[in-house]
Amino acid sequence: MHLDDLYEGWSGLATIATRIERELLPALAAGRPGSIRRWDWAAGRLGSELAVPVVDALILEGVGSYARAYDERVSLLVWVETPDDIRKKQALDRDGGVFEPYWDQWAADEERVHAREGTRERADVVMEL
């Protein structure tokens, strides 16, 4: 799952793990299909449901995809680290500049989330690109 589809707008990083923990994981942990609402970036609000079937392994990709709240359900945590200047260029190139006004806020939110969760320190694998 790409978390870009789920963040609740540019300030959604702070709450994404809580949404995953509350909306998605309980059903999957009980062996039932789960769901979570997508973010409709154009409309600026929650959109359609994303159905998630029962799978042997669920891969969450994106900033904020790990939280201590569901640590016991994580079998492998991979931290991918890229220098800030490269990350910023890639994000701005990818989003055609739409991201630019939000970059500083997003970067600060990333720092807070990773400090709170201890993401890099808890990673099983650290990849430096």
WOKAHU-V379639 format. One record per backbone hydrogen bond with DSSP energy under -1.0 kcal/mol. NH is the residue of the N-H (numbers start at 1). CO is the residue of the C=O. If there is no record, write none. Layout:
# WOKAHU-V379639
NH&CO, NH&CO
This chain:
# WOKAHU-V379639
3&61, 5&2, 6&3, 7&3, 9&7, 12&9, 16&12, 19&15, 20&16, 21&17, 22&18, 23&19, 24&20, 25&20, 28&24, 29&25, 30&26, 31&28, 32&27, 34&52, 36&50, 38&48, 39&5, 40&45, 41&39, 44&40, 45&40, 47&38, 50&36, 52&34, 61&1, 65&62, 70&67, 71&68, 73&70, 74&71, 79&125, 81&127, 87&83, 88&84, 89&85, 90&86, 91&87, 92&88, 93&89, 94&90, 95&91, 97&92, 98&95, 102&99, 106&102, 107&103, 108&104, 109&105, 110&106, 111&107, 112&108, 113&109, 114&110, 115&111, 116&112, 117&113, 118&114, 119&114, 122&118, 124&77, 125&77, 127&79, 129&81
